[in-house]
Amino acid sequence: MPNDLTVTVMLFAALRDRTGRPECAVSVPAGSVVADVWPHLPEQIRRPVAPVGVRYAVNDRWADPRRAVAGGDRIAVLMPFSGG
């Protein structure tokens, strides 16, 4: 679609394991925010809703899920984790 933006989504941990790749290109409608990327992820990792606690970074900086997306952004999706 002509009004779509293409972003690169960086995948880590379980998301990376399930796709077998560290990143993917995703198209989202113009006017999308970071959280809107979730439903456009590859089928093997997509869920109807992002898990509670998922965090995002845009262009190597932590980002609010309500931050606007720009074409060419690099969006890191980090699943919640625990450890010691």
PDB file as gemmi writes it, atoms N, CA and C in Angstrom:
CRYST1    1.000    1.000    1.000  90.00  90.00  90.00 P 1                      
ATOM      1  N   MET A   1       0.836  -1.192   0.000  1.00  0.00           N  
ATOM      2  CA  MET A   1       0.000   0.000   0.000  1.00  0.00           C  
ATOM      3  C   MET A   1       0.874   1.246   0.000  1.00  0.00           C  
ATOM      4  N   PRO A   2       0.462   2.278  -0.702  1.00  0.00           N  
ATOM      5  CA  PRO A   2       1.306   3.456  -0.828  1.00  0.00           C  
ATOM      6  C   PRO A   2       1.519   4.214   0.472  1.00  0.00           C  
ATOM      7  N   ASN A   3       0.633   4.085   1.457  1.00  0.00           N  
ATOM      8  CA  ASN A   3       0.779   4.821   2.705  1.00  0.00           C  
ATOM      9  C   ASN A   3       1.443   4.007   3.797  1.00  0.00           C  
ATOM     10  N   ASP A   4       1.994   2.844   3.450  1.00  0.00           N  
ATOM     11  CA  ASP A   4       2.676   2.019   4.447  1.00  0.00           C  
ATOM     12  C   ASP A   4       4.096   2.518   4.668  1.00  0.00           C  
ATOM     13  N   LEU A   5       4.591   2.271   5.885  1.00  0.00           N  
ATOM     14  CA  LEU A   5       5.961   2.565   6.249  1.00  0.00           C  
ATOM     15  C   LEU A   5       6.670   1.240   6.471  1.00  0.00           C  
ATOM     16  N   THR A   6       7.904   1.136   6.059  1.00  0.00           N  
ATOM     17  CA  THR A   6       8.680  -0.074   6.318  1.00  0.00           C  
ATOM     18  C   THR A   6       9.675   0.213   7.431  1.00  0.00           C  
ATOM     19  N   VAL A   7       9.670  -0.660   8.444  1.00  0.00           N  
ATOM     20  CA  VAL A   7      10.596  -0.559   9.566  1.00  0.00           C  
ATOM     21  C   VAL A   7      11.329  -1.894   9.696  1.00  0.00           C  
ATOM     22  N   THR A   8      12.484  -1.866  10.320  1.00  0.00           N  
ATOM     23  CA  THR A   8      13.220  -3.087  10.620  1.00  0.00           C  
ATOM     24  C   THR A   8      12.983  -3.420  12.078  1.00  0.00           C  
ATOM     25  N   VAL A   9      12.524  -4.639  12.336  1.00  0.00           N  
ATOM     26  CA  VAL A   9      12.259  -5.074  13.704  1.00  0.00           C  
ATOM     27  C   VAL A   9      13.368  -6.025  14.119  1.00  0.00           C  
ATOM     28  N   MET A  10      14.045  -5.663  15.195  1.00  0.00           N  
ATOM     29  CA  MET A  10      15.114  -6.479  15.755  1.00  0.00           C  
ATOM     30  C   MET A  10      14.479  -7.478  16.728  1.00  0.00           C  
ATOM     31  N   LEU A  11      14.845  -8.751  16.592  1.00  0.00           N  
ATOM     32  CA  LEU A  11      14.246  -9.810  17.403  1.00  0.00           C  
ATOM     33  C   LEU A  11      15.282 -10.392  18.362  1.00  0.00           C  
ATOM     34  N   PHE A  12      14.866 -10.646  19.582  1.00  0.00           N  
ATOM     35  CA  PHE A  12      15.760 -11.177  20.604  1.00  0.00           C  
ATOM     36  C   PHE A  12      15.112 -12.363  21.310  1.00  0.00           C  
ATOM     37  N   ALA A  13      15.950 -13.158  21.948  1.00  0.00           N  
ATOM     38  CA  ALA A  13      15.529 -14.274  22.799  1.00  0.00           C  
ATOM     39  C   ALA A  13      14.578 -15.211  22.062  1.00  0.00           C  
ATOM     40  N   ALA A  14      13.415 -15.488  22.666  1.00  0.00           N  
ATOM     41  CA  ALA A  14      12.471 -16.461  22.103  1.00  0.00           C  
ATOM     42  C   ALA A  14      11.979 -16.046  20.720  1.00  0.00           C  
ATOM     43  N   LEU A  15      11.796 -14.766  20.481  1.00  0.00           N  
ATOM     44  CA  LEU A  15      11.334 -14.317  19.167  1.00  0.00           C  
ATOM     45  C   LEU A  15      12.378 -14.652  18.100  1.00  0.00           C  
ATOM     46  N   ARG A  16      13.616 -14.429  18.425  1.00  0.00           N  
ATOM     47  CA  ARG A  16      14.704 -14.745  17.496  1.00  0.00           C  
ATOM     48  C   ARG A  16      14.798 -16.252  17.283  1.00  0.00           C  
ATOM     49  N   ASP A  17      14.668 -17.011  18.354  1.00  0.00           N  
ATOM     50  CA  ASP A  17      14.730 -18.473  18.246  1.00  0.00           C  
ATOM     51  C   ASP A  17      13.625 -19.013  17.346  1.00  0.00           C  
ATOM     52  N   ARG A  18      12.415 -18.484  17.487  1.00  0.00           N  
ATOM     53  CA  ARG A  18      11.278 -18.993  16.697  1.00  0.00           C  
ATOM     54  C   ARG A  18      11.371 -18.640  15.221  1.00  0.00           C  
ATOM     55  N   THR A  19      11.955 -17.496  14.914  1.00  0.00           N  
ATOM     56  CA  THR A  19      12.054 -17.110  13.507  1.00  0.00           C  
ATOM     57  C   THR A  19      13.353 -17.584  12.872  1.00  0.00           C  
ATOM     58  N   GLY A  20      14.360 -17.815  13.693  1.00  0.00           N  
ATOM     59  CA  GLY A  20      15.653 -18.204  13.163  1.00  0.00           C  
ATOM     60  C   GLY A  20      16.415 -17.053  12.536  1.00  0.00           C  
ATOM     61  N   ARG A  21      16.006 -15.845  12.841  1.00  0.00           N  
ATOM     62  CA  ARG A  21      16.702 -14.684  12.282  1.00  0.00           C  
ATOM     63  C   ARG A  21      16.688 -13.533  13.283  1.00  0.00           C  
ATOM     64  N   PRO A  22      17.659 -12.653  13.201  1.00  0.00           N  
ATOM     65  CA  PRO A  22      17.779 -11.577  14.177  1.00  0.00           C  
ATOM     66  C   PRO A  22      16.913 -10.350  13.892  1.00  0.00           C  
ATOM     67  N   GLU A  23      16.363 -10.263  12.687  1.00  0.00           N  
ATOM     68  CA  GLU A  23      15.549  -9.092  12.348  1.00  0.00           C  
ATOM     69  C   GLU A  23      14.628  -9.430  11.188  1.00  0.00           C  
ATOM     70  N   CYS A  24      13.640  -8.575  10.999  1.00  0.00           N  
ATOM     71  CA  CYS A  24      12.741  -8.727   9.861  1.00  0.00           C  
ATOM     72  C   CYS A  24      12.226  -7.351   9.464  1.00  0.00           C  
ATOM     73  N   ALA A  25      11.857  -7.206   8.203  1.00  0.00           N  
ATOM     74  CA  ALA A  25      11.250  -5.971   7.715  1.00  0.00           C  
ATOM     75  C   ALA A  25       9.740  -6.105   7.871  1.00  0.00           C  
ATOM     76  N   VAL A  26       9.118  -5.059   8.348  1.00  0.00           N  
ATOM     77  CA  VAL A  26       7.681  -5.057   8.597  1.00  0.00           C  
ATOM     78  C   VAL A  26       7.086  -3.789   8.003  1.00  0.00           C  
ATOM     79  N   SER A  27       5.940  -3.919   7.360  1.00  0.00           N  
ATOM     80  CA  SER A  27       5.206  -2.757   6.850  1.00  0.00           C  
ATOM     81  C   SER A  27       4.048  -2.460   7.783  1.00  0.00           C  
ATOM     82  N   VAL A  28       3.924  -1.203   8.153  1.00  0.00           N  
ATOM     83  CA  VAL A  28       2.820  -0.752   9.008  1.00  0.00           C  
ATOM     84  C   VAL A  28       2.173   0.464   8.353  1.00  0.00           C  
ATOM     85  N   PRO A  29       0.900   0.693   8.624  1.00  0.00           N  
ATOM     86  CA  PRO A  29       0.237   1.867   8.043  1.00  0.00           C  
ATOM     87  C   PRO A  29       0.858   3.174   8.533  1.00  0.00           C  
ATOM     88  N   ALA A  30       0.890   4.164   7.673  1.00  0.00           N  
ATOM     89  CA  ALA A  30       1.341   5.495   8.078  1.00  0.00           C  
ATOM     90  C   ALA A  30       0.510   5.940   9.279  1.00  0.00           C  
ATOM     91  N   GLY A  31       1.140   6.611  10.211  1.00  0.00           N  
ATOM     92  CA  GLY A  31       0.453   7.067  11.414  1.00  0.00           C  
ATOM     93  C   GLY A  31       0.517   6.057  12.550  1.00  0.00           C  
ATOM     94  N   SER A  32       1.201   4.927  12.330  1.00  0.00           N  
ATOM     95  CA  SER A  32       1.309   3.902  13.372  1.00  0.00           C  
ATOM     96  C   SER A  32       2.226   4.362  14.500  1.00  0.00           C  
ATOM     97  N   VAL A  33       2.010   3.756  15.659  1.00  0.00           N  
ATOM     98  CA  VAL A  33       2.903   3.947  16.800  1.00  0.00           C  
ATOM     99  C   VAL A  33       3.653   2.634  17.019  1.00  0.00           C  
ATOM    100  N   VAL A  34       4.659   2.662  17.861  1.00  0.00           N  
ATOM    101  CA  VAL A  34       5.512   1.496  18.073  1.00  0.00           C  
ATOM    102  C   VAL A  34       4.708   0.245  18.420  1.00  0.00           C  
ATOM    103  N   ALA A  35       3.747   0.349  19.310  1.00  0.00           N  
ATOM    104  CA  ALA A  35       2.955  -0.815  19.704  1.00  0.00           C  
ATOM    105  C   ALA A  35       2.158  -1.399  18.536  1.00  0.00           C  
ATOM    106  N   ASP A  36       1.891  -0.611  17.509  1.00  0.00           N  
ATOM    107  CA  ASP A  36       1.153  -1.098  16.338  1.00  0.00           C  
ATOM    108  C   ASP A  36       1.967  -2.069  15.492  1.00  0.00           C  
ATOM    109  N   VAL A  37       3.264  -2.163  15.742  1.00  0.00           N  
ATOM    110  CA  VAL A  37       4.116  -3.073  14.983  1.00  0.00           C  
ATOM    111  C   VAL A  37       3.789  -4.524  15.331  1.00  0.00           C  
ATOM    112  N   TRP A  38       3.424  -4.791  16.593  1.00  0.00           N  
ATOM    113  CA  TRP A  38       3.210  -6.165  17.065  1.00  0.00           C  
ATOM    114  C   TRP A  38       2.337  -7.011  16.139  1.00  0.00           C  
ATOM    115  N   PRO A  39       1.155  -6.573  15.729  1.00  0.00           N  
ATOM    116  CA  PRO A  39       0.310  -7.425  14.886  1.00  0.00           C  
ATOM    117  C   PRO A  39       0.873  -7.685  13.489  1.00  0.00           C  
ATOM    118  N   HIS A  40       1.934  -6.996  13.113  1.00  0.00           N  
ATOM    119  CA  HIS A  40       2.529  -7.157  11.791  1.00  0.00           C  
ATOM    120  C   HIS A  40       3.788  -8.026  11.812  1.00  0.00           C  
ATOM    121  N   LEU A  41       4.132  -8.565  12.982  1.00  0.00           N  
ATOM    122  CA  LEU A  41       5.296  -9.438  13.087  1.00  0.00           C  
ATOM    123  C   LEU A  41       5.060 -10.728  12.314  1.00  0.00           C  
ATOM    124  N   PRO A  42       6.131 -11.465  11.991  1.00  0.00           N  
ATOM    125  CA  PRO A  42       5.963 -12.726  11.271  1.00  0.00           C  
ATOM    126  C   PRO A  42       5.015 -13.677  11.998  1.00  0.00           C  
ATOM    127  N   GLU A  43       4.307 -14.456  11.222  1.00  0.00           N  
ATOM    128  CA  GLU A  43       3.257 -15.332  11.757  1.00  0.00           C  
ATOM    129  C   GLU A  43       3.717 -16.244  12.887  1.00  0.00           C  
ATOM    130  N   GLN A  44       4.927 -16.798  12.803  1.00  0.00           N  
ATOM    131  CA  GLN A  44       5.361 -17.754  13.811  1.00  0.00           C  
ATOM    132  C   GLN A  44       5.605 -17.138  15.185  1.00  0.00           C  
ATOM    133  N   ILE A  45       5.635 -15.818  15.304  1.00  0.00           N  
ATOM    134  CA  ILE A  45       5.819 -15.192  16.614  1.00  0.00           C  
ATOM    135  C   ILE A  45       4.672 -14.279  17.015  1.00  0.00           C  
ATOM    136  N   ARG A  46       3.789 -14.046  16.112  1.00  0.00           N  
ATOM    137  CA  ARG A  46       2.692 -13.110  16.367  1.00  0.00           C  
ATOM    138  C   ARG A  46       1.665 -13.726  17.317  1.00  0.00           C  
ATOM    139  N   ARG A  47       1.171 -12.939  18.214  1.00  0.00           N  
ATOM    140  CA  ARG A  47       0.043 -13.274  19.075  1.00  0.00           C  
ATOM    141  C   ARG A  47      -0.966 -12.150  18.894  1.00  0.00           C  
ATOM    142  N   PRO A  48      -2.224 -12.387  19.276  1.00  0.00           N  
ATOM    143  CA  PRO A  48      -3.206 -11.300  19.088  1.00  0.00           C  
ATOM    144  C   PRO A  48      -2.826 -10.001  19.805  1.00  0.00           C  
ATOM    145  N   VAL A  49      -2.200 -10.138  20.959  1.00  0.00           N  
ATOM    146  CA  VAL A  49      -1.829  -8.968  21.755  1.00  0.00           C  
ATOM    147  C   VAL A  49      -0.405  -9.180  22.270  1.00  0.00           C  
ATOM    148  N   ALA A  50       0.365  -8.119  22.333  1.00  0.00           N  
ATOM    149  CA  ALA A  50       1.724  -8.222  22.877  1.00  0.00           C  
ATOM    150  C   ALA A  50       1.654  -8.630  24.342  1.00  0.00           C  
ATOM    151  N   PRO A  51       2.587  -9.454  24.805  1.00  0.00           N  
ATOM    152  CA  PRO A  51       2.587  -9.851  26.212  1.00  0.00           C  
ATOM    153  C   PRO A  51       2.791  -8.650  27.132  1.00  0.00           C  
ATOM    154  N   VAL A  52       2.247  -8.755  28.329  1.00  0.00           N  
ATOM    155  CA  VAL A  52       2.458  -7.717  29.329  1.00  0.00           C  
ATOM    156  C   VAL A  52       3.951  -7.643  29.617  1.00  0.00           C  
ATOM    157  N   GLY A  53       4.489  -6.466  29.639  1.00  0.00           N  
ATOM    158  CA  GLY A  53       5.898  -6.278  29.958  1.00  0.00           C  
ATOM    159  C   GLY A  53       6.823  -6.200  28.761  1.00  0.00           C  
ATOM    160  N   VAL A  54       6.292  -6.398  27.537  1.00  0.00           N  
ATOM    161  CA  VAL A  54       7.159  -6.263  26.368  1.00  0.00           C  
ATOM    162  C   VAL A  54       7.648  -4.811  26.317  1.00  0.00           C  
ATOM    163  N   ARG A  55       8.924  -4.648  25.945  1.00  0.00           N  
ATOM    164  CA  ARG A  55       9.501  -3.308  25.848  1.00  0.00           C  
ATOM    165  C   ARG A  55      10.007  -3.083  24.442  1.00  0.00           C  
ATOM    166  N   TYR A  56      10.108  -1.825  24.091  1.00  0.00           N  
ATOM    167  CA  TYR A  56      10.543  -1.456  22.750  1.00  0.00           C  
ATOM    168  C   TYR A  56      11.674  -0.435  22.833  1.00  0.00           C  
ATOM    169  N   ALA A  57      12.529  -0.502  21.849  1.00  0.00           N  
ATOM    170  CA  ALA A  57      13.532   0.536  21.649  1.00  0.00           C  
ATOM    171  C   ALA A  57      13.449   0.932  20.173  1.00  0.00           C  
ATOM    172  N   VAL A  58      13.614   2.204  19.915  1.00  0.00           N  
ATOM    173  CA  VAL A  58      13.599   2.704  18.532  1.00  0.00           C  
ATOM    174  C   VAL A  58      14.925   3.400  18.280  1.00  0.00           C  
ATOM    175  N   ASN A  59      15.601   2.929  17.247  1.00  0.00           N  
ATOM    176  CA  ASN A  59      16.895   3.511  16.874  1.00  0.00           C  
ATOM    177  C   ASN A  59      17.847   3.559  18.079  1.00  0.00           C  
ATOM    178  N   ASP A  60      17.896   2.431  18.802  1.00  0.00           N  
ATOM    179  CA  ASP A  60      18.820   2.223  19.928  1.00  0.00           C  
ATOM    180  C   ASP A  60      18.508   3.050  21.167  1.00  0.00           C  
ATOM    181  N   ARG A  61      17.264   3.498  21.316  1.00  0.00           N  
ATOM    182  CA  ARG A  61      16.847   4.231  22.529  1.00  0.00           C  
ATOM    183  C   ARG A  61      15.524   3.666  23.001  1.00  0.00           C  
ATOM    184  N   TRP A  62      15.390   3.473  24.319  1.00  0.00           N  
ATOM    185  CA  TRP A  62      14.114   2.992  24.847  1.00  0.00           C  
ATOM    186  C   TRP A  62      13.008   3.904  24.345  1.00  0.00           C  
ATOM    187  N   ALA A  63      11.854   3.300  24.021  1.00  0.00           N  
ATOM    188  CA  ALA A  63      10.762   4.086  23.452  1.00  0.00           C  
ATOM    189  C   ALA A  63       9.434   3.740  24.103  1.00  0.00           C  
ATOM    190  N   ASP A  64       8.632   4.738  24.280  1.00  0.00           N  
ATOM    191  CA  ASP A  64       7.259   4.559  24.739  1.00  0.00           C  
ATOM    192  C   ASP A  64       6.500   3.853  23.618  1.00  0.00           C  
ATOM    193  N   PRO A  65       5.648   2.874  23.950  1.00  0.00           N  
ATOM    194  CA  PRO A  65       4.878   2.183  22.911  1.00  0.00           C  
ATOM    195  C   PRO A  65       3.984   3.111  22.087  1.00  0.00           C  
ATOM    196  N   ARG A  66       3.714   4.318  22.599  1.00  0.00           N  
ATOM    197  CA  ARG A  66       2.863   5.275  21.887  1.00  0.00           C  
ATOM    198  C   ARG A  66       3.647   6.222  20.998  1.00  0.00           C  
ATOM    199  N   ARG A  67       4.961   6.010  20.890  1.00  0.00           N  
ATOM    200  CA  ARG A  67       5.811   6.857  20.043  1.00  0.00           C  
ATOM    201  C   ARG A  67       5.477   6.605  18.578  1.00  0.00           C  
ATOM    202  N   ALA A  68       5.415   7.655  17.792  1.00  0.00           N  
ATOM    203  CA  ALA A  68       5.125   7.524  16.359  1.00  0.00           C  
ATOM    204  C   ALA A  68       6.268   6.792  15.653  1.00  0.00           C  
ATOM    205  N   VAL A  69       5.909   6.012  14.646  1.00  0.00           N  
ATOM    206  CA  VAL A  69       6.875   5.260  13.841  1.00  0.00           C  
ATOM    207  C   VAL A  69       7.178   6.055  12.569  1.00  0.00           C  
ATOM    208  N   ALA A  70       8.436   6.054  12.183  1.00  0.00           N  
ATOM    209  CA  ALA A  70       8.844   6.680  10.925  1.00  0.00           C  
ATOM    210  C   ALA A  70       9.436   5.601  10.030  1.00  0.00           C  
ATOM    211  N   GLY A  71       9.260   5.738   8.740  1.00  0.00           N  
ATOM    212  CA  GLY A  71       9.852   4.793   7.798  1.00  0.00           C  
ATOM    213  C   GLY A  71      11.354   4.709   8.015  1.00  0.00           C  
ATOM    214  N   GLY A  72      11.882   3.486   8.024  1.00  0.00           N  
ATOM    215  CA  GLY A  72      13.304   3.284   8.224  1.00  0.00           C  
ATOM    216  C   GLY A  72      13.725   3.106   9.672  1.00  0.00           C  
ATOM    217  N   ASP A  73      12.802   3.286  10.618  1.00  0.00           N  
ATOM    218  CA  ASP A  73      13.141   3.074  12.029  1.00  0.00           C  
ATOM    219  C   ASP A  73      13.597   1.642  12.261  1.00  0.00           C  
ATOM    220  N   ARG A  74      14.491   1.467  13.237  1.00  0.00           N  
ATOM    221  CA  ARG A  74      14.901   0.143  13.716  1.00  0.00           C  
ATOM    222  C   ARG A  74      14.248  -0.035  15.075  1.00  0.00           C  
ATOM    223  N   ILE A  75      13.331  -0.972  15.154  1.00  0.00           N  
ATOM    224  CA  ILE A  75      12.561  -1.179  16.375  1.00  0.00           C  
ATOM    225  C   ILE A  75      12.966  -2.503  17.005  1.00  0.00           C  
ATOM    226  N   ALA A  76      13.467  -2.440  18.229  1.00  0.00           N  
ATOM    227  CA  ALA A  76      13.809  -3.654  18.973  1.00  0.00           C  
ATOM    228  C   ALA A  76      12.617  -4.048  19.824  1.00  0.00           C  
ATOM    229  N   VAL A  77      12.263  -5.338  19.765  1.00  0.00           N  
ATOM    230  CA  VAL A  77      11.170  -5.874  20.564  1.00  0.00           C  
ATOM    231  C   VAL A  77      11.803  -6.785  21.611  1.00  0.00           C  
ATOM    232  N   LEU A  78      11.659  -6.417  22.878  1.00  0.00           N  
ATOM    233  CA  LEU A  78      12.262  -7.178  23.967  1.00  0.00           C  
ATOM    234  C   LEU A  78      11.179  -7.757  24.865  1.00  0.00           C  
ATOM    235  N   MET A  79      11.133  -9.069  24.886  1.00  0.00           N  
ATOM    236  CA  MET A  79      10.137  -9.777  25.684  1.00  0.00           C  
ATOM    237  C   MET A  79      10.528  -9.678  27.148  1.00  0.00           C  
ATOM    238  N   PRO A  80       9.538  -9.776  28.049  1.00  0.00           N  
ATOM    239  CA  PRO A  80       9.858  -9.748  29.476  1.00  0.00           C  
ATOM    240  C   PRO A  80      10.720 -10.953  29.842  1.00  0.00           C  
ATOM    241  N   PHE A  81      11.633 -10.762  30.748  1.00  0.00           N  
ATOM    242  CA  PHE A  81      12.470 -11.858  31.209  1.00  0.00           C  
ATOM    243  C   PHE A  81      12.830 -11.628  32.667  1.00  0.00           C  
ATOM    244  N   SER A  82      13.281 -12.677  33.286  1.00  0.00           N  
ATOM    245  CA  SER A  82      13.727 -12.574  34.667  1.00  0.00           C  
ATOM    246  C   SER A  82      15.007 -13.365  34.804  1.00  0.00           C  
ATOM    247  N   GLY A  83      15.693 -13.130  35.835  1.00  0.00           N  
ATOM    248  CA  GLY A  83      16.938 -13.834  36.062  1.00  0.00           C  
ATOM    249  C   GLY A  83      17.684 -13.210  37.210  1.00  0.00           C  
ATOM    250  N   GLY A  84      18.806 -13.772  37.478  1.00  0.00           N  
ATOM    251  CA  GLY A  84      19.548 -13.237  38.602  1.00  0.00           C  
ATOM    252  C   GLY A  84      21.002 -13.174  38.331  1.00  0.00           C  
TER     253      GLY A  84                                                      
END                                                                             
